[in-house]
Amino acid sequence: MKPPIRDRLRRLRRAFREKRADAFLVVHPVDVGYLSGFTGDSSWLLVLGRSACLITDSRFAEQAERECPHLSRTVRRRPLAEALALRLRRSRIARLGFDSESVTVALRQRLRGRLKGVRLVAMRGLVGRLRISKDASEQQAICRAVRVAEEAWATFRKRIRTGMTERRLATELDHRMRLAGADSPAFPTICAVDASASMPHAKPGARRLRRGSVLLVDFGARVGGYVSDLTRVLFAGRISPRAREVYEVVRAAQEAAIARIGPGAGFCDVDAAARNVIEEAGLGTAFGHGTGHGIGREVHEPPTLAPLSKKGTLEAGMVVTVEPGVYLKGRFGIRIEDDCLVTRTGRRVLSRLEKDLEAMVL
């Protein structure tokens, strides 16, 4: 068994034993992959006191054998809940833990009907708390995802032409990320021109890039099960005075937030560092979202760096985005986003893309 997987299972066992459970059921595909190395879906992981069993079906039998030789495997010919019940009867489990954030009400009722004599013990966010701090292998994987996205960006910039639609631009960048080694984009790529960019999660459409346009690009690559998440703003030929002013405010806000990152920093304190800069510039009402979030196997993971994140502090091993933005309705939006690793002594910015204003002109 690979050391990271062994350590993750060990920490999970310690956590569910503290809740007096005999075993733990993992159903969320991302969590199953994190704890087993399995990359398929439609499968559950049953973690017992000294072993773990992957419950899958014939579609994934060969894949599971290749990816998870360290686990016992059940190739089911009946519904998952029935296969689980049979496995539990053989193991004499009395108390079964599960993550209430990933088990639906309907699934919980189905399990109750199948697992006679087994008490279900809800443990909210148990695996998520294990995943919040990334081990060395995960940090390396995220760095690979960042490098792939950056390589694609360099090629993409050279291929941008006025007249291209947002949809064409997004498709081009997705293609470049795959050519650079991405398994897929980390999320639907955002290419938003001018007024479209005033919507933080704009969907690429038919709006065309013109001379003088503002182009906001939010993108990331998925590589080996881990993601990157970056945003840059480009200017087609010239920068208006107002766009120049807003860009420099957002850049200063991002620098302030990055400087605040380190072990022990409050989640809301990092957000406040960026928000204060934007508010002092008179643009506070144009910044409506949080300053950042965790990334890893998913593009949005804990922690959340936002005003309402009053509890919790950064710890070494966490990887977070820092992405303040200003959005002027009907005109344009400016957001700058980088990925940062919290280290024992401070932070390391993983992304290396340029963001000096003059370097952002096409």
Secondary structure, 3 states (H helix, E strand, C coil): CCHHHHHHHHHHHHHHHHCCCCEEEECCHHHHHHHHCCCCCCCEEEECCCCEEEEECHHHHHHHHHHCCCCEEEECCCCHHHHHHHHHHHHCCCEEEECCCCCCHHHHHHHHHHCCCCEEEECCCHHHHHHCCCCHHHHHHHHHHHHHHHHHHHHHHHHCCCCCEHHHHHHHHHHHHHHHCCCEECCCCEEEEHHHHHCCCCCCCCCECCCCCEEEEEECEEECCEECCEEEEEECCCCCHHHHHHHHHHHHHHHHHHHHCCCCCEHHHHHHHHHHHHHHCCCHHHCCCCCEEECCCCCCEEEEECCCCCCCECCCCCEEEECCEEEECCCEEEECEEEEEECCCCEEECCCCCCCHHHHEC
